[in-house]
Amino acid sequence: MQSDEITRTRVCIVGAGFSGLALGVRLRDSGVCDFLILDGGKEVGGTWRDNHYPGCACDVPSRLYSFSFEQNPYWSRKFAPQAEIWAYLQHCAKKYALVSHIHLGRELRHASFNEELGCWQLECQDGSRYESQVLVAAMGGLSRPTMPVLPGLASFRGPAFHSARWRHDVSLEGKTVGVIGTGASAIQFVPQIVDRVGSLVLFQRTPPWILPRRDRPIRGAWQALYRRIPVVQSIARALVYTQMESRALGLRSFPSLLKIMETRARAHIRSSIRDPLLREQVTPGFRLGCKRVLLSDDYYPALEHSSLRLETSALGRVMEDGVELVDGRRINLDVLIFGTGFQATSPIPAGMLTGRSGLDLADCWKEGPEAYLGTVVSGFPNMFVLMGPNTGLGHNSVVYMIESQVAYILQCLEHMQKQGLQRLEVRAEVQAGYNEFLQRQFVGSVWSSGCASWYLHASGKNTTLWPGMSFSFRRRTRRFESTDYYDEVYA
């Protein structure tokens, strides 16, 4: 039911994960207090609230996975587990007085730009309505799970769920469980459940490259040192950043350097798996880096567990009591779990965001999402996107990219304020030129070496990753150029 009451604010942020909270903190720091953060969940946290499957953890070192202005000396491990990251985000919301700005249980249904009023009008699923001069889409690219298209899926009688919607009420004890997918989520939860199930059939389409994780606890002495002398943690953070940033040289400019990492990955397979046939089945046939490189110490040993069977034949259809493979074999299953990732190349559903002249963002992005600096989209005045097209990283922490975008957005808002502008929209030719530049950068990189990757849109364009060093993105977003934007009055 639609409400007659309209809540008005200058800036409306949709999403209370890392991106939305980062912008909220910086808005307050800059003296902008007229803003709201909407989120459909019952708590803040975004993907770290929603993904709570067994073994869920970050694959970026903890020292990098926090805001630069709120480094966390309390991480318990080299790679922080989900519960700690979620608690960290809740802590940030409270410490920086964002709670009063956050409206939870407000899942966005539709937002449209009213050209006559020069503002965004939003309606949520519960009927609540908002109006703001500026809209910031901070939903992220990992918010919409991907479910495989399988004939008969609706007929399955047992529990079936995606890892991002893990059902803790479903007992796996003694059950025959089918896991579809061998991506970043599956390699974390499979080792955690393999001891609990009666048997587990793991359906693999394409094996990923996996490097040793070498996770370990962070000793209390280090935590105490970081608390007492924060500059030590900043130095440690800078060292980890530099180490990870160097990987971009192999991914982008010198793919031959990835041979060293590939040699390590092959050695990891040999040292972890005894069965020669299984080794062959999990060895990828594409170049390391073309798809997301994963980290794990316990996934390969789990594959040799007596209760697990790796199935490499393609799925044909789902039945009431299991699945049928394309070769005709049938496998009975009690539970189906999908580790099939997210709709990273189609992050905004049709009908959710409508810009100038009735433009639907989903229609504009049919050939692949495009934005200028991954942040602003021509045809959508006063709208910003955090973790937008081509802002993902294959080698470092996306929090660094988020903070770069936030700094740029603050410059845009300051320019609007100083110039008394009601609208700000990037020029179409500027956006087009920028995206032509981006796609040229992928030529010759490992990401263009021929594999099918979730980095790639159906059109063939890489619309997910930033094709270079993360500091080069920060350099590009460091300075706002008014000439990149239309004059306030435009056709």
Order of alpha helices (4+ residues) and beta strands (2+ residues): beta-alpha-beta-alpha-alpha-beta-beta-beta-beta-beta-beta-alpha-beta-beta-alpha-alpha-alpha-alpha-beta-alpha-beta-beta-beta-beta-beta-beta-alpha-beta-alpha-alpha-alpha
